[in-house]
Amino acid sequence: LLSFKNHQPSLTPEIEALQKAKPVLASVARLKKRYKEWAEVMLQCGLNNLVSFPLLVPPKVYGLLNLYSAVPRSYLDDEFSLLGEVADLVAFKIHAHQEEERRKALEEELAVHSRKLRKTMEMTIQALAVTIEMRDPYTAGHQRRVTQLASRIAQEMNLGEEEIVNIRLAGIVHDIGKIYVPVEILTKPGRLNDYEISMIRSHPRFGFDIIKETDLPKKIGEIILQHHERMDGSGYPAGLSGSEIHLESRILSVADVVEAMSSHRPYRPALGLEAALEEIDQHKGFLFDPDVVDVCLDLFEEKRFSWTRDESMSTVTH
């Protein structure tokens, strides 16, 4: 271990290697004038040679690799080159380790930000859901059950976490546009006239417009906008068909129909789960995505899904 009792020399081979970012080969005998203080300490320690390689990954220097020798000697070109390669490898390992630590820190920071953003989105969705429930408790219950089924279908289809979260967030407020539709129309027991039908068919657009004014991702509004589109283009509001419709919307539409037909509505009794499953099976490929329908049918036929009596808002957090 080299140490300077009085003060650090202003110039040593190591300092020069750092400043120039180049290796330095120093001999005490040859370099007494240039590195006088350094040479004195080296001699006191019984050392005669030093090779100093900067640990460099441009533009950053991480340190030095120093080799001291007590025996006067010179280094062959191959030896010097090999030592340089060792220094480069050490520098790269240090660089890679620091970059990995930096990457982990950034990932953690991103994860924290993502969790905060998710929490904000959930709070927004909950506020919207409460608005619906205060006006129309039936619609709120319908949306929770649709969300439960749609989320399970998405999981069975191995959709990614982001897609499943979007389905849950969109599902819990997919009918929020109905707050612009008079309750008398929503609960009317008889046949609707043309104006009333147009009002009902406007609710996806109303829902999209509401979501657009929030900080929620645009995709959630689009899922809501398209959940009444049909594979053959006969749906509304835009008459989209096939792959023009987001997969999340195709999933939501199947869950929507199954829940609506299975449940009691203010203007009619429940038609039953069997009738609902028969409806989507008969129209798969025409109105409904066949892959989504098959997964939905399997869930019920294999008894791997059932609605809970009170599907809470916590479903959007998983």
Secondary structure by P-SEA (a helix, b strand, c coil): ccccccccccccaaaaaaaacbbbbbbccccccccaaaaaaaaaacccbbbbbbbcccccccccbbbbbcccccccaaaaaaaaaaaaaaaaaaaaaaaaaaaaaaaaaaaaaaaaaaaaaaaaaaaaaaaaaaccaaaaaaaaaaaaaaaaaaaaacccaaaaaaaaaaaacccccccccccccccccccccaaaaaaaaaaaaaaaaaaaaccccaaaaaaaacccccccccccccccccccccaaaaaaaaaaaaaaaaccccccccccaaaaaaaaaacccccccaaaaaaaaaaaaacccccccccccccccc
